[in-house]
Amino acid sequence: MSSVLYVCVRPERSAADAEHRSFSRGLGLGALDRIDLLHASLETVEWQRYQGFVIGGSPFNVTDTDKGEHQRAVEHDLERIAARTLDGRATTLFTCYGIGVVTRMLGGEVHTAQPEQASATRIDLTAAGRSDALFGPSGASLSVFTAHKESARETPPDAVLLATSDACTVQAYRVGERLYATQFHPEASPQDFADRMAVYRASGYFDPAQYDATERAVLSASVDGDQLLTRFPDLIGA
């Protein structure tokens, strides 16, 4: 059993498999254990034995008004992981959809006024971000891939803002010493993100009529968000 569990919340199997490979590569831990919450609950694995969790993205939105049983169950399990992390018993990185789940859980507001189309984005680290163990070694800024319809309006109570951008106020924050949440996708390489675009071509993350141009821009981008994954195992002593 590995020390980190990849938690998948994507219904699309091809995108889920590719995301798992991306996190495995970025973390550099060899075999990366996995659970797909659309097909199994946390209780189907010994999830409390893991030292770390990485939560992938999803086409779900916290602000969805027509949540089905599966989505509600997914959000419940993500909140359980967050609660364990806040108790100091794990270290967790929530990405994209996950930042919305944690923000709402902590009493913050998730809104739809700052969406970002699929693209590479430069984010700026705050003073707290530049001194943070995970973000700080990256310097003043990072280039990362974003694609989302909702975001945190501001950091929730007790959270520390780590990164921001002109397009999206809350790009990353930390709660306590062990819970990290990012609006962006640190795991995706340009090819990873282009492949993901093909799966979500009609999902509203970019104009389908501009697919070829968007793909070219993605493939030519230079991103360095995977530095965060490289450093993540050090936080848990893996």
N, C-alpha and C positions, 0 to 999 in steps of 0.2 A: 504494500500500500504506500502511495506517495504521501508526502507531507502536505500537499496542496490539492484541493478539489476544485475542478472546473465545473461551474454550475451553469448549465445551458437553459436558456429560456426562449429559444427560437423554435417555432413549430416546423420550419422548413429544414428537412434533414440535411440537404446539401450545404446550406449555409451554416448549420450547426456543426457539421463535421469539419468544414473549413475553418470555422472559428476555433474549434478545439485544437486543430493543428497550429493555428497562429499563436495561441496562448502557450502551447507546448514548446514551440520554437523560441518564443520570447523569454519564457521563464528559464529555459535551459536545464530543466530538471529530469530530462529523459521522459519516461512514461508519466503522463499526467492523468490522474483518475478523473472520472467524469460522471455527472448525473444530469439527466434531462428531466427537468421538472414538469414538462408537458406530458411525460409518460410515467413518471414515478415521483413519489413524495420523498422528502428527506428521510423518512422512517425506513425506507428500503435500503439504506446504506448506514454504516456506522459514522454518521457525519460529525458527531461530537468528538471524534478522535483526530480530526484534521486540525493542523496548526494554522492553515491558511486557506482562504477561498478567493477565487477570481470569478466574478459574475459577468457573463457576456451580455450582449445587447439583445434587443427584441423589437418586433414590429408593434408590440403592445405599447400602450400609453397609460400612465397613471390617470390622466384626465379623461380616458374613455368613459362614456356614459352607458355603454351597453356591455359591460363586462360579463363574460360567461363564467361558468363554474371553474374551468381550467385556469383562467387568468386570476380569479380570486384566490385559488389555491396556490398558484405561483407566488403571488404577492405575499401571502401569509408565510410561506416558507422563506422567502427572502427577508422578511421582517424577523423571523426566528434567527437567521444567520446574523443579521445586524445586531440583535439583542445579545447574542453570545459574544460578539465582537466588542460591543460596548461594555460588557462585563469583564473584558480583558482576557478572555479565554481563547481568542483567535485573532488573526490579522486578516483583513478582507479588503479587496478592491472591487467596488461596484462600478460598472461602466454604463453609460448612456441611460437606458430605461431604469437601471438600478438606482441611479442618483435621484430619480423621481420618487421611487418607492421609499428610499431612506429619508428624503426631504419631507415627504408627507408624514411618515412615521414620527419624525421629530417635531412636528408641528409647523413646518414651513409650508410655503405656498408653491405649487407647481402651476405654471401658466403656459400659454401658447403664443405669447407676443414676441418671442425671440427664436423662431425656428432657424435652422441653418440647412441649406441645400448640401448635397453630397459634394464635398470638396476638401482640399487641404487648407488648414487654417493656422495662422500664427497666434499663439496664446501667450500672454504675458504673466510671469510669475509675480505674485505679491511679495512683500518683504517677508511674510511668514512662509511663503512658498520657497523663497530663495534660501531659507534657513532650515527647511524641512529635510528629514533624512531621505525621503523617497524622491522628492522633486528638486531639492537644492542643488545637487551635483550637475543638473542640466543647465544651470546658469540663469539668465534673465528671461528666457523664452523657450518655447518648444513649437515645432511644427507638427500638427496632428490631423487626423481625418475626423470630420464631423458630418453628421447627417441625423437630424432630429426634428420633431414637431413640437416638443414641449421642453421646458427647462425649469430650474428653480428660479423664482423671482429674486430671491436673495438667499444668503446662507441661513439655514435653520438655526434655532437656538443652540448655543454651545458649539457650533461648528466654526472652523477657522478657514477663511477663504485662502486658497493656495494659487489659483490661476483664474484669469479673466480675459476677455477680449471685447472689442467694440461691438461685435455682433451678438455676443451672449455674455451677460454679466457674470454668471457663475459657471466657470469651466471645470473647476475642481475645488474640493474642500476636504478637510480632515476633521473627524470628531474624536476627541480623546487622542490617544497615541496610535491606535490600531485600525481605525475605520477610515478608509479613503473612498471618495466617490468622484468620478469624472464624467463630464457630459460627453467627452470625446472617446474615440476608440484607440487606445494605445497599442493594441496588438496588431493592427492591420498594416501590412505592407501595401505599396501601390497595387501590386497584382492581386493581393487579397481583397482590397477594397473594390477593385474593378470587377472581380468575380462576384462579389456580394451585390454590386449594382445590377448585375444580370438577373439575380434572383428577385430583387425588389424593384424591378424596372417600372412597374405600374403601381407602386405603393406610395407615391407622393413625395419622395425624397429628392426628386429632380424632375425637370421637364422631359418626358419621354421623347419628345421631338428633338431634344438636344442631347440624346444619349451618346452619339459618337463623339461630339465635342467634349462632353463631360468626361467620358472615358479617357480621351486623350489627355485631358488636363490631369486626371487622377494618376494615370500611368507615368506622366512626366514629373510628378511631384516628388519632392524630397522631404521625408518625414523622419522624426526621431523620437516619437512617443514610446517606442519599444524600449528605450533606456529605462523607463519606469519598471517594466517587467523584469529586466535584467537585475535591477536592484531589489525587487520585491522579496526574493527568497532570503536575502540578508536580514530583512526585518523580522523574519520568523525563525532564523537560525537553521534554515534548510540546507 
